[in-house]
Amino acid sequence: MTKHQIEVITSVERRRRWSQEDKKRLVAACLEPGAVLSEIARSAGIHVSQLFRWRKELCQIEEPRTETASTLVPVVVSEAALPASPIPSGPPAHRSPGGSAAM
C-alpha cells in the first residue's frame, strides 16, 4: 500500500461575498464630498479597484442610458461660409490624351 500526502485546508473561504447593500453602502461613502477612496477600501479590507468596479456597475444600473444618437441639431448656412472665389462651372481647360472621364 502506497502512502499519499493529503493537504487539509482549514482556513475560511478566500473570496468574500459582498451583499448588494454592503456594496451600495461603500459606494455611497465614496461619493461623499472629501471622501478618500483608498481609506474607504482599506477600512473595508478590499482593493481600491474593487470600489471603482462597484461604483461603475451600480451607477450603470441606477442611471438608465439616454440615447443621444437620434438628437437632431439645427444647421445654419451663411454667406460667410461660401468660398471667396467662385468655382468655374465649365469643363476643365486641359485634358490629358488617353485619359477617361472616370479617372
N, C-alpha and C positions, 0 to 999 in steps of 0.2 A: 504494500500500500504506500503510495507516494504522498508526501506532505505538500500542501499548497498554502501559501501565505494568504490570509484573508485580512482585508482592511475594513475596519469598522469605523464609520463616521458618526460621531456623537454630537456634532455641533448643530446649531439651528440652521434653517434654510438660508442660503447665501443671498438669494434675491428676495427683497421685501416686496410686498404687495401693498400699494397705496390706494386707499379708498378715494372715490371721486370728491368727497367732502374735504379730505386732507389736501388733495391737490388744489382744490379751489381756495382753501384757506391759505396755503403757501403762496399761490399766485396772487391772491388779493393782497398779501403782505408785501409782495414785490412791487405792486402798483401804487403803494402809499408814497406820498412825497418824502423825499430824503431817504428812501429805503436803500440799503446796500445788499445787493443780491448775494454776494459772497458770504456775508454774515448770516443771512437767512438760510442759505444752503448748508453752511457749516453747522448751524444750530439744529437743522433737521437731519444732518448726517448724510447728505446727498451731494452730488457734484453740481456745480453751477449750470452746466449744460442741460441737466435734467430739468431745472427750473425753466430754462429757455424753451425747452421742448414742450413742457406742460403749458406754459403761457401761450405758445403758438397754437397748440391743439385746442385749448379752452377758448381762446379768442376766436378761432375759426368756427367753433360750434355755436357760440353765443351771438356772433355778429354775422348775419347772412350776407352773402356777397351781393353786390349791386352790379348789374350789367351796364357797363359804360360803352360797350362796342356799338350799341344801336343809337347813341345820342347824336343828334344832328346839330351841326354848328352852322350858323348863317355865314355866308361869304359875301364880301362887298368888293366889287371890281371898280377901280377908279382909273381915271385917265393917267395918273402918275405912274401906274404900274405898266403902261404900254412902253415899248422900246422907243428910244429917242429918234432913230432914223427908220423910215418905212422900209419894209422888205419888198423888193420888186416882185410883182406877181407874174411876170412874163417868163418864158423859158430861159434856161441858162445860156449865156453868150457863147460858150465854147464846149463842145463835146469831143471826147477822145474817140478816134476811129476804132471800130470794132467793139465798142462798149455797149452794153444793153441798158435799157431803162431800169431794169431791176437792180443793177449794181449801183 
